[in-house]
Amino acid sequence: MIVARRTVLAAGAAAMIAPGARAATSPFVGAVAANSVAQGFHPAPDGMELPDVELVSPAGPRRLRNLRGRTLLLSLWAEWCAPCLIELPDLAALKTRHDSDRFQVVAVLSGARKKMEIPETTALLAKVKAQAFEPLLEAAPGDRLLHALAAAGTADLGDGILAKGKTSLPCNLLVDPRGRVVARQFGLQSAPLRSTETIPANASLQEKMAAAKRIMAAGQMRSNWATPDGEAFTALLAEGRLFRR
């Protein structure tokens, strides 16, 4: 459980994790609550922690729980998820600017629908210009993280597309140094750039995914992580530890 009054450090101002945040729409209060990227995050379910799942890496097997010890922005993605491939290069760029011994941006492939090993994962990250990420993927069967961390439960996380028990990618998680998941962000938080194609608000999820693939292929979409708000929010996370006890 999150201890009330843990402080999110921001340059020039402090914004606090709201007491009783689990029942709130946003886990943030204060100045950071106005940040458009922060507004995409929702409180994680009580007791959610990094599970002890084995990962495959170029250096050999690793355990997800071994990432504990610093604040994490953890992104779950899959090769079939077009929105994931849109935001991965933006997150990779933030990683190169903000990773430290107290903060890290990490991407883990979970829920692959075809055979993905280190060579395939490395090649795909390079193709989308996200090679700053170490290729990490869940060991077979490869979908435990998807179900443990990216299931919506009973929360209403927008668009009415996340029913009880359904999973959704991309899923970005804010994880404290103890390995406790504080907040989650589902789906692509973005809009097309310089695109002549519009996506109607009432479009189905399948229609949105198809349009996103077309816009991405044309190089006309970036996620909110590439905006000034994305930079500011990540800088806030990297400002020492996310939580001050």
Buried (B, 14 or more C-beta within 10 A) or exposed (E): EBEEEBBBBBEEEEBBBBEEBBEBEBBBBBBBBEBBBBBBBBBBBEEBBBBEBEBBBEEEEBEBEEBBEBBBBBBBBBBEBBBBBBBBBBBBBBBEEBBEEBBBBBBBBBBBEEEBEBEBBBEBBEEBEBBBBBBBBBEEEBBBBBEBBBBBEEBEBEBEBBEEEEBBBBBBBBBBBEBBBBBBBBBBBBBBEEBEEEBEEEBEEEEBBBBBBBBBEEEBBBBBBBBEBBBBBBBBBBBEBBBEE
